[in-house]
Amino acid sequence: MKYHEMTKNYIFREFECGLSIEETAKLCFKSVKTVKEWDKGKEIPKVCKRIMRMSKGRELFTSEDWRGFKVHFDKLELPTGDMVSAQQVLTGIALLEIQSELELKIAHKILRYARAISRINNKR
């Protein structure tokens, strides 16, 4: 595609999402011809745009509770930048549900340390 033929849709697909025409077609369950029409300026359906963003870790949230979370293939990126697997999320949920006395004591200590670190960082 020549420079003067680049549309907003082409720039979005190619540069913002990093997807080829074939990858986009497969991802959105559309034909290659349809994606090429998008590249020429035909409107991309909103659901396809969202899928394209999500596939490259660009968007996860549909509510404010999820702001800052991104999906990168098989990992979830937390707002802190940490990457966690599905197994780690499930393990964390299981530990929270168990709520044994030992876990509650440890959680209490961790919270205390986290608050202390936060206070130190805020003083800087």
Secondary structure as GFF3:
##gff-version 3
##sequence-region A 1 124
A	DSSP	three_ten_helix	3	5	.	.	.	ID=ss1
A	DSSP	alpha_helix	8	11	.	.	.	ID=ss2
A	DSSP	pi_helix	12	16	.	.	.	ID=ss3
A	DSSP	alpha_helix	21	28	.	.	.	ID=ss4
A	DSSP	alpha_helix	32	39	.	.	.	ID=ss5
A	DSSP	alpha_helix	46	55	.	.	.	ID=ss6
A	DSSP	three_ten_helix	64	66	.	.	.	ID=ss7
A	DSSP	beta_strand	70	72	.	.	.	ID=ss8
A	DSSP	beta_strand	75	77	.	.	.	ID=ss9
A	DSSP	beta_strand	83	85	.	.	.	ID=ss10
A	DSSP	alpha_helix	86	98	.	.	.	ID=ss11
A	DSSP	alpha_helix	101	123	.	.	.	ID=ss12
###
